[in-house]
Amino acid sequence: MNENNAISVVESLIETCKDGQKGYQDAASHVKRSDLKTYFNEQSLERSRFAGELEAELIRLGKPDKKVSGSVSGTLRRAWIDTKVSLGGGDKTILESVEAGEDNAKENYEKAVTGDLPENIAQIVRRQAASVQKAHDKVKSLRDAAKAAA
Protein backbone atom coordinates (compact mmCIF):
# COMPACT_ATOMS: atom_id res chain seq x y z
CA MET A 1 0.00 0.00 0.00
CA ASN A 2 1.39 3.34 -1.09
CA GLU A 3 0.70 6.00 1.58
CA ASN A 4 0.98 8.86 -0.95
CA ASN A 5 -1.67 7.13 -3.05
CA ALA A 6 -3.95 6.83 0.00
CA ILE A 7 -3.49 10.54 0.76
CA SER A 8 -4.28 11.43 -2.86
CA VAL A 9 -7.43 9.27 -2.87
CA VAL A 10 -8.65 10.69 0.45
CA GLU A 11 -8.01 14.28 -0.70
CA SER A 12 -9.93 13.59 -3.91
CA LEU A 13 -12.88 12.16 -1.97
CA ILE A 14 -12.89 15.14 0.41
CA GLU A 15 -13.12 17.40 -2.65
CA THR A 16 -15.98 15.24 -3.99
CA CYS A 17 -17.81 15.47 -0.66
CA LYS A 18 -17.37 19.24 -0.48
CA ASP A 19 -18.70 19.54 -4.03
CA GLY A 20 -21.71 17.45 -3.00
CA GLN A 21 -22.25 19.44 0.16
CA LYS A 22 -22.22 22.76 -1.71
CA GLY A 23 -24.18 21.36 -4.66
CA TYR A 24 -26.98 20.01 -2.49
CA GLN A 25 -27.03 23.25 -0.48
CA ASP A 26 -27.33 25.27 -3.69
CA ALA A 27 -30.05 22.98 -5.07
CA ALA A 28 -31.99 23.20 -1.78
CA SER A 29 -31.96 26.99 -2.02
CA HIS A 30 -33.58 26.86 -5.50
CA VAL A 31 -36.15 24.05 -5.42
CA LYS A 32 -39.79 24.80 -4.82
CA ARG A 33 -40.92 21.45 -3.38
CA SER A 34 -40.43 21.23 0.38
CA ASP A 35 -39.69 17.47 0.24
CA LEU A 36 -36.82 18.11 -2.18
CA LYS A 37 -35.54 21.00 -0.08
CA THR A 38 -35.51 18.76 3.01
CA TYR A 39 -33.83 15.87 1.17
CA PHE A 40 -31.18 18.12 -0.38
CA ASN A 41 -30.39 19.72 2.99
CA GLU A 42 -30.06 16.26 4.58
CA GLN A 43 -27.70 15.14 1.82
CA SER A 44 -25.65 18.32 2.19
CA LEU A 45 -25.19 17.59 5.89
CA GLU A 46 -24.28 13.98 5.18
CA ARG A 47 -21.61 14.99 2.65
CA SER A 48 -20.24 17.44 5.21
CA ARG A 49 -19.99 14.59 7.75
CA PHE A 50 -18.30 12.39 5.13
CA ALA A 51 -15.72 15.11 4.44
CA GLY A 52 -15.08 15.41 8.18
CA GLU A 53 -14.52 11.66 8.53
CA LEU A 54 -12.08 11.70 5.64
CA GLU A 55 -10.28 14.78 6.97
CA ALA A 56 -9.73 12.90 10.25
CA GLU A 57 -8.15 10.04 8.26
CA LEU A 58 -5.94 12.54 6.43
CA ILE A 59 -4.65 13.70 9.83
CA ARG A 60 -3.94 10.06 10.79
CA LEU A 61 -1.99 9.72 7.55
CA GLY A 62 0.17 12.68 8.62
CA LYS A 63 -1.36 15.35 6.39
CA PRO A 64 -3.10 17.58 8.97
CA ASP A 65 -3.03 21.08 7.51
CA LYS A 66 -4.29 20.41 4.01
CA LYS A 67 -7.40 22.49 3.38
CA VAL A 68 -9.36 20.77 0.67
CA SER A 69 -12.26 22.62 -0.87
CA GLY A 70 -14.52 21.74 -3.77
CA SER A 71 -13.40 21.36 -7.35
CA VAL A 72 -13.59 23.80 -10.24
CA SER A 73 -16.03 21.48 -12.04
CA GLY A 74 -18.27 21.48 -8.94
CA THR A 75 -18.23 25.28 -8.86
CA LEU A 76 -19.12 25.40 -12.56
CA ARG A 77 -21.96 22.88 -12.05
CA ARG A 78 -23.44 25.08 -9.29
CA ALA A 79 -23.13 28.18 -11.49
CA TRP A 80 -24.89 26.27 -14.26
CA ILE A 81 -27.77 25.42 -11.88
CA ASP A 82 -28.03 29.10 -10.93
CA THR A 83 -28.12 30.09 -14.61
CA LYS A 84 -30.76 27.50 -15.49
CA VAL A 85 -32.93 28.56 -12.57
CA SER A 86 -32.67 32.23 -13.51
CA LEU A 87 -33.81 31.27 -17.03
CA GLY A 88 -36.93 29.64 -15.62
CA GLY A 89 -35.76 26.07 -15.02
CA GLY A 90 -37.77 24.40 -12.31
CA ASP A 91 -37.30 21.46 -9.98
CA LYS A 92 -36.82 19.00 -12.89
CA THR A 93 -33.89 21.06 -14.18
CA ILE A 94 -32.36 21.20 -10.71
CA LEU A 95 -32.79 17.44 -10.30
CA GLU A 96 -31.02 16.87 -13.63
CA SER A 97 -28.08 18.97 -12.45
CA VAL A 98 -27.95 17.24 -9.06
CA GLU A 99 -27.99 13.88 -10.83
CA ALA A 100 -24.98 14.93 -12.94
CA GLY A 101 -23.12 15.79 -9.73
CA GLU A 102 -24.10 12.44 -8.23
CA ASP A 103 -22.85 10.64 -11.36
CA ASN A 104 -19.47 12.26 -10.75
CA ALA A 105 -19.47 11.41 -7.03
CA LYS A 106 -20.46 7.80 -7.73
CA GLU A 107 -17.65 7.47 -10.28
CA ASN A 108 -15.06 8.92 -7.87
CA TYR A 109 -16.15 6.56 -5.09
CA GLU A 110 -16.13 3.55 -7.44
CA LYS A 111 -12.50 4.32 -8.32
CA ALA A 112 -11.59 4.72 -4.64
CA VAL A 113 -13.29 1.47 -3.59
CA THR A 114 -11.22 -0.50 -6.08
CA GLY A 115 -8.01 1.25 -5.03
CA ASP A 116 -5.32 0.08 -2.64
CA LEU A 117 -6.20 1.72 0.69
CA PRO A 118 -5.45 0.88 4.31
CA GLU A 119 -8.29 -1.30 5.65
CA ASN A 120 -9.64 1.33 8.09
CA ILE A 121 -9.93 3.89 5.27
CA ALA A 122 -11.28 1.29 2.83
CA GLN A 123 -14.11 0.51 5.29
CA ILE A 124 -15.06 4.18 5.54
CA VAL A 125 -14.90 4.60 1.76
CA ARG A 126 -17.07 1.50 1.15
CA ARG A 127 -19.70 2.73 3.62
CA GLN A 128 -19.71 6.21 2.11
CA ALA A 129 -19.79 4.78 -1.43
CA ALA A 130 -22.93 2.79 -0.57
CA SER A 131 -24.61 5.95 0.69
CA VAL A 132 -23.54 7.92 -2.40
CA GLN A 133 -24.96 5.14 -4.61
CA LYS A 134 -28.24 5.24 -2.69
CA ALA A 135 -28.46 9.05 -3.03
CA HIS A 136 -27.63 8.81 -6.74
CA ASP A 137 -30.41 6.27 -7.29
CA LYS A 138 -32.93 8.34 -5.34
CA VAL A 139 -32.08 11.54 -7.25
CA LYS A 140 -32.33 9.63 -10.55
CA SER A 141 -35.74 8.27 -9.50
CA LEU A 142 -36.93 11.76 -8.48
CA ARG A 143 -35.68 13.17 -11.78
CA ASP A 144 -37.45 10.40 -13.75
CA ALA A 145 -40.68 11.11 -11.86
CA ALA A 146 -40.37 14.86 -12.52
CA LYS A 147 -39.68 14.19 -16.20
CA ALA A 148 -42.76 11.92 -16.47
CA ALA A 149 -44.94 14.57 -14.81
CA ALA A 150 -43.75 17.32 -17.17
BAFI-3210 file (N, C-alpha, C; in Angstrom, 3 decimals, decimal comma, padded with zeros to 6 digits):
// residues 150
n [1|2|3|4|5|6|7|8|9|10|11|12|13|14|15|16|17|18|19|20|21|22|23|24|25|26|27|28|29|30|31|32|33|34|35|36|37|38|39|40|41|42|43|44|45|46|47|48|49|50|51|52|53|54|55|56|57|58|59|60|61|62|63|64|65|66|67|68|69|70|71|72|73|74|75|76|77|78|79|80|81|82|83|84|85|86|87|88|89|90|91|92|93|94|95|96|97|98|99|100|101|102|103|104|105|106|107|108|109|110|111|112|113|114|115|116|117|118|119|120|121|122|123|124|125|126|127|128|129|130|131|132|133|134|135|136|137|138|139|140|141|142|143|144|145|146|147|148|149|150]
n.u [000,841|000,642|001,338|001,253|-000,473|-002,823|-003,268|-003,700|-006,050|-007,855|-007,844|-008,978|-011,540|-012,485|-012,689|-014,687|-016,808|-017,127|-017,884|-020,351|-021,675|-021,868|-023,204|-025,677|-026,630|-026,898|-028,799|-030,950|-031,572|-032,845|-034,967|-038,514|-040,297|-041,011|-040,306|-038,140|-036,364|-035,903|-034,743|-032,450|-031,083|-030,563|-028,849|-026,735|-025,757|-024,963|-022,876|-021,110|-020,480|-019,240|-016,970|-015,697|-015,100|-013,262|-011,309|-010,326|-009,064|-007,075|-005,491|-004,603|-003,009|-000,922|-001,151|-002,073|-002,683|-003,801|-006,015|-008,812|-010,940|-013,906|-014,118|-013,167|-014,861|-017,130|-017,854|-018,463|-020,654|-022,529|-022,844|-023,982|-026,454|-027,556|-027,764|-029,543|-031,824|-032,354|-033,154|-035,601|-035,795|-037,137|-037,839|-037,331|-035,200|-033,259|-033,035|-031,944|-029,419|-028,383|-028,318|-026,305|-024,091|-024,117|-023,571|-020,894|-019,812|-020,399|-018,838|-016,245|-016,128|-016,397|-013,959|-012,233|-012,984|-012,060|-009,405|-006,100|-006,136|-005,510|-006,975|-008,744|-009,437|-010,460|-012,784|-014,344|-014,599|-016,001|-018,442|-019,310|-019,447|-021,578|-023,691|-023,562|-024,192|-026,831|-028,028|-027,598|-029,224|-031,735|-032,002|-031,950|-034,318|-036,191|-035,776|-036,578|-039,292|-040,122|-039,667|-041,498|-043,836|-043,835]
n.v [-001,184|002,110|004,991|007,663|007,438|006,739|009,100|010,868|009,761|010,060|012,864|013,544|012,425|013,959|016,423|015,734|015,238|017,790|019,194|017,928|018,621|021,451|021,570|020,264|022,013|024,374|023,508|023,003|025,569|026,527|024,864|024,324|022,488|021,303|018,786|018,063|020,101|019,530|016,934|017,520|019,247|017,449|015,648|017,361|017,872|015,269|014,827|016,704|015,588|013,253|014,356|015,376|012,983|011,866|013,839|013,524|011,079|011,825|013,355|011,318|010,041|011,716|014,200|016,877|019,686|020,265|022,015|021,209|022,056|022,384|021,301|022,807|022,013|021,350|023,861|025,134|023,556|024,255|026,968|026,687|025,537|027,738|029,533|028,164|028,114|030,842|031,304|030,225|027,512|024,743|022,555|020,052|020,596|021,296|018,872|017,327|018,486|017,986|015,234|014,871|015,738|013,760|011,536|011,993|011,912|009,262|007,883|008,713|007,564|004,861|004,393|004,807|002,777|000,517|000,890|000,728|000,841|001,567|-000,701|000,416|002,891|002,028|000,730|002,900|004,297|002,410|002,296|004,965|005,085|003,365|004,839|007,108|005,917|005,141|007,675|008,712|006,970|007,595|010,331|010,082|008,619|010,489|012,504|011,145|010,804|013,471|014,194|012,549|013,656|016,093]
n.w [000,000|-000,952|000,731|-000,141|-002,289|-000,937|000,505|-001,640|-002,757|-000,608|-000,326|-002,796|-002,497|-000,376|-001,642|-003,493|-001,708|-000,591|-002,860|-003,271|-000,910|-001,150|-003,588|-003,102|-001,158|-002,628|-004,521|-002,793|-002,050|-004,273|-005,137|-005,350|-004,198|-000,958|000,036|-001,547|-000,898|001,829|001,589|000,038|001,776|003,881|002,565|001,997|004,564|005,224|003,369|004,292|006,788|005,855|004,600|006,860|008,263|006,489|006,493|009,074|008,768|007,014|008,683|010,373|008,558|008,480|007,286|008,199|007,802|005,379|003,480|001,939|-000,604|-002,615|-006,092|-009,255|-011,324|-009,853|-008,858|-011,266|-012,059|-010,107|-010,707|-013,197|-012,513|-011,162|-013,305|-015,033|-013,400|-013,161|-015,724|-015,780|-015,275|-013,577|-010,783|-012,001|-013,726|-011,865|-010,504|-012,581|-012,811|-010,247|-010,374|-012,292|-010,822|-008,864|-010,440|-010,983|-008,358|-007,668|-009,522|-008,712|-006,155|-006,840|-008,126|-005,951|-004,176|-005,442|-005,250|-003,701|-000,485|003,021|005,371|007,356|006,229|003,809|004,678|005,577|003,166|001,596|002,990|002,754|-000,030|-000,575|000,469|-001,172|-003,614|-003,074|-002,715|-005,276|-006,799|-005,737|-006,429|-009,196|-009,570|-008,594|-010,483|-012,822|-012,220|-012,115|-014,728|-016,083|-015,165|-016,359]
ca.u [000,000|001,389|000,699|000,977|-001,673|-003,948|-003,486|-004,279|-007,431|-008,646|-008,013|-009,929|-012,876|-012,892|-013,119|-015,977|-017,807|-017,367|-018,705|-021,707|-022,247|-022,223|-024,185|-026,979|-027,032|-027,335|-030,047|-031,995|-031,965|-033,579|-036,152|-039,786|-040,924|-040,425|-039,691|-036,816|-035,539|-035,512|-033,825|-031,185|-030,390|-030,064|-027,696|-025,654|-025,189|-024,276|-021,607|-020,241|-019,994|-018,302|-015,717|-015,076|-014,524|-012,078|-010,278|-009,728|-008,153|-005,936|-004,645|-003,945|-001,990|000,167|-001,360|-003,098|-003,026|-004,292|-007,395|-009,364|-012,259|-014,520|-013,398|-013,592|-016,031|-018,271|-018,226|-019,117|-021,958|-023,442|-023,132|-024,893|-027,772|-028,032|-028,125|-030,764|-032,932|-032,668|-033,807|-036,926|-035,756|-037,768|-037,296|-036,821|-033,888|-032,359|-032,794|-031,019|-028,081|-027,952|-027,992|-024,985|-023,122|-024,105|-022,852|-019,469|-019,469|-020,457|-017,646|-015,061|-016,147|-016,130|-012,503|-011,592|-013,289|-011,224|-008,007|-005,319|-006,203|-005,451|-008,291|-009,636|-009,926|-011,276|-014,105|-015,060|-014,899|-017,072|-019,701|-019,711|-019,792|-022,929|-024,614|-023,538|-024,956|-028,242|-028,459|-027,628|-030,406|-032,931|-032,080|-032,327|-035,735|-036,927|-035,681|-037,445|-040,679|-040,374|-039,681|-042,755|-044,935|-043,750]
ca.v [000,000|003,344|005,999|008,855|007,133|006,826|010,538|011,430|009,270|010,694|014,282|013,590|012,163|015,140|017,399|015,238|015,467|019,238|019,537|017,452|019,445|022,761|021,364|020,008|023,248|025,274|022,977|023,203|026,988|026,864|024,047|024,797|021,448|021,226|017,473|018,114|021,003|018,758|015,871|018,119|019,715|016,256|015,140|018,324|017,593|013,980|014,989|017,442|014,589|012,388|015,106|015,412|011,658|011,699|014,776|012,895|010,045|012,540|013,700|010,064|009,723|012,678|015,347|017,581|021,076|020,411|022,493|020,773|022,622|021,739|021,364|023,803|021,485|021,484|025,284|025,396|022,882|025,075|028,179|026,267|025,424|029,104|030,093|027,499|028,564|032,230|031,267|029,640|026,067|024,398|021,460|019,001|021,061|021,203|017,436|016,875|018,966|017,244|013,880|014,935|015,792|012,439|010,641|012,261|011,409|007,800|007,467|008,917|006,560|003,553|004,315|004,718|001,472|-000,496|001,253|000,084|001,716|000,876|-001,301|001,326|003,891|001,295|000,508|004,185|004,599|001,499|002,734|006,213|004,781|002,788|005,948|007,920|005,141|005,237|009,046|008,806|006,265|008,344|011,544|009,631|008,272|011,759|013,167|010,402|011,112|014,863|014,187|011,921|014,569|017,323]
ca.w [000,000|-001,091|001,578|-000,951|-003,053|000,004|000,756|-002,857|-002,866|000,455|-000,698|-003,907|-001,973|000,406|-002,652|-003,992|-000,655|-000,476|-004,032|-003,002|000,160|-001,714|-004,659|-002,490|-000,485|-003,693|-005,066|-001,783|-002,025|-005,499|-005,416|-004,822|-003,380|000,376|000,236|-002,181|-000,081|003,007|001,173|-000,381|002,988|004,580|001,823|002,186|005,886|005,185|002,651|005,210|007,749|005,134|004,439|008,182|008,532|005,639|006,972|010,249|008,259|006,430|009,833|010,789|007,549|008,621|006,391|008,970|007,506|004,005|003,378|000,669|-000,873|-003,766|-007,355|-010,245|-012,036|-008,945|-008,859|-012,556|-012,050|-009,294|-011,486|-014,260|-011,878|-010,929|-014,612|-015,495|-012,565|-013,513|-017,033|-015,622|-015,024|-012,311|-009,984|-012,889|-014,181|-010,711|-010,297|-013,633|-012,454|-009,062|-010,834|-012,939|-009,732|-008,233|-011,362|-010,746|-007,026|-007,732|-010,280|-007,866|-005,095|-007,445|-008,318|-004,639|-003,588|-006,084|-005,032|-002,644|000,686|004,314|005,649|008,089|005,272|002,832|005,289|005,543|001,757|001,149|003,623|002,114|-001,426|-000,569|000,692|-002,396|-004,611|-002,690|-003,028|-006,739|-007,286|-005,336|-007,250|-010,547|-009,498|-008,479|-011,783|-013,752|-011,863|-012,522|-016,204|-016,474|-014,806|-017,174]
c.u [000,879|000,669|000,384|-000,277|-002,905|-004,283|-004,175|-005,751|-008,325|-008,879|-009,032|-011,361|-013,384|-013,407|-014,493|-017,081|-018,142|-018,174|-020,152|-022,409|-022,730|-023,298|-025,580|-027,513|-027,601|-028,674|-031,201|-032,484|-032,820|-034,865|-037,387|-040,392|-040,220|-039,774|-038,292|-035,864|-035,013|-034,486|-032,456|-030,399|-029,822|-028,813|-026,496|-024,959|-024,419|-022,925|-020,608|-019,648|-018,966|-016,951|-014,973|-014,424|-013,222|-010,954|-009,580|-008,735|-006,906|-004,955|-003,901|-002,845|-000,831|000,052|-002,386|-003,548|-003,578|-005,753|-007,902|-010,734|-012,846|-013,690|-013,933|-014,838|-017,285|-018,777|-018,964|-020,508|-022,976|-023,802|-024,125|-026,311|-028,358|-028,512|-029,429|-031,985|-033,333|-033,345|-035,155|-036,945|-036,326|-037,080|-036,707|-035,415|-032,859|-032,023|-031,826|-029,587|-027,527|-027,556|-026,621|-023,876|-022,993|-023,417|-021,348|-019,019|-019,415|-019,206|-016,375|-014,987|-015,874|-014,635|-011,803|-011,792|-012,385|-009,732|-007,382|-005,236|-006,000|-006,865|-009,238|-010,229|-010,838|-012,679|-014,952|-015,503|-016,022|-018,423|-020,215|-020,150|-021,209|-023,974|-024,701|-024,350|-026,453|-028,793|-028,569|-028,911|-031,685|-033,094|-032,499|-033,813|-036,608|-036,926|-036,582|-038,914|-041,050|-040,475|-041,020|-043,940|-044,952|-044,504]
c.v [001,237|004,443|007,276|008,657|007,259|008,294|011,183|011,024|009,960|012,175|014,434|013,366|013,315|016,212|017,009|015,504|016,949|019,735|019,143|018,291|020,779|022,630|021,131|021,258|024,237|024,813|023,214|024,648|027,374|026,076|024,624|023,781|021,315|019,867|017,423|018,982|020,257|017,694|016,444|018,646|018,545|015,710|016,070|018,081|016,274|014,109|015,775|016,482|013,659|013,083|015,149|014,085|011,473|012,639|014,212|011,813|010,678|012,928|012,454|009,653|010,719|013,898|016,293|018,940|021,312|020,845|022,150|021,417|021,874|021,948|022,488|023,305|021,560|022,917|025,634|024,766|023,704|026,367|027,861|026,093|026,820|029,739|029,484|027,973|029,985|032,325|030,549|028,139|025,770|023,236|020,347|019,355|020,932|019,736|016,876|017,281|018,227|015,826|013,852|014,976|014,446|011,405|010,761|011,689|009,881|007,257|007,598|007,880|005,162|003,350|004,094|003,331|000,391|-000,223|000,512|001,037|000,906|000,420|-000,352|002,388|003,215|001,046|001,772|004,483|003,693|001,923|004,013|005,967|004,212|003,888|006,858|007,224|005,259|006,628|009,233|008,178|007,011|009,595|011,178|009,303|009,533|012,515|012,491|010,723|012,532|014,963|013,622|012,852|015,814|017,189]
c.w [000,000|-000,296|000,795|-001,796|-002,157|000,291|-000,438|-003,011|-001,836|000,130|-001,825|-003,419|-001,101|-000,548|-003,204|-002,975|-000,516|-001,673|-003,793|-001,951|-000,410|-002,789|-004,110|-001,795|-001,510|-004,262|-004,090|-001,772|-003,235|-005,710|-004,750|-003,849|-002,038|000,631|-000,391|-001,367|001,148|002,644|000,802|000,822|003,785|003,895|001,962|003,519|005,898|004,477|003,497|006,246|007,091|004,973|005,766|008,560|007,759|006,059|008,209|009,821|007,648|007,542|010,307|009,816|007,573|007,735|007,021|008,442|006,104|004,025|001,986|000,521|-002,058|-005,023|-008,240|-010,967|-011,161|-008,893|-010,148|-012,611|-011,254|-010,029|-012,602|-013,712|-011,691|-012,234|-015,110|-014,713|-012,942|-014,886|-016,985|-015,418|-013,652|-011,619|-010,852|-013,367|-013,056|-010,436|-011,342|-013,299|-011,240|-009,471|-011,515|-011,883|-009,036|-009,127|-011,122|-009,399|-007,034|-008,441|-009,430|-006,751|-005,656|-007,661|-006,975|-004,019|-004,178|-005,893|-003,863|-001,453|001,956|004,691|006,378|007,156|004,246|003,374|005,241|004,112|001,244|001,721|002,960|000,673|-001,524|-000,391|-000,537|-003,490|-004,341|-003,032|-004,538|-007,277|-006,937|-006,195|-008,677|-010,592|-009,409|-009,806|-012,807|-013,499|-012,303|-014,040|-016,701|-016,219|-015,687|-018,474]
res [m|n|e|n|n|a|i|s|v|v|e|s|l|i|e|t|c|k|d|g|q|k|g|y|q|d|a|a|s|h|v|k|r|s|d|l|k|t|y|f|n|e|q|s|l|e|r|s|r|f|a|g|e|l|e|a|e|l|i|r|l|g|k|p|d|k|k|v|s|g|s|v|s|g|t|l|r|r|a|w|i|d|t|k|v|s|l|g|g|g|d|k|t|i|l|e|s|v|e|a|g|e|d|n|a|k|e|n|y|e|k|a|v|t|g|d|l|p|e|n|i|a|q|i|v|r|r|q|a|a|s|v|q|k|a|h|d|k|v|k|s|l|r|d|a|a|k|a|a|a]
***
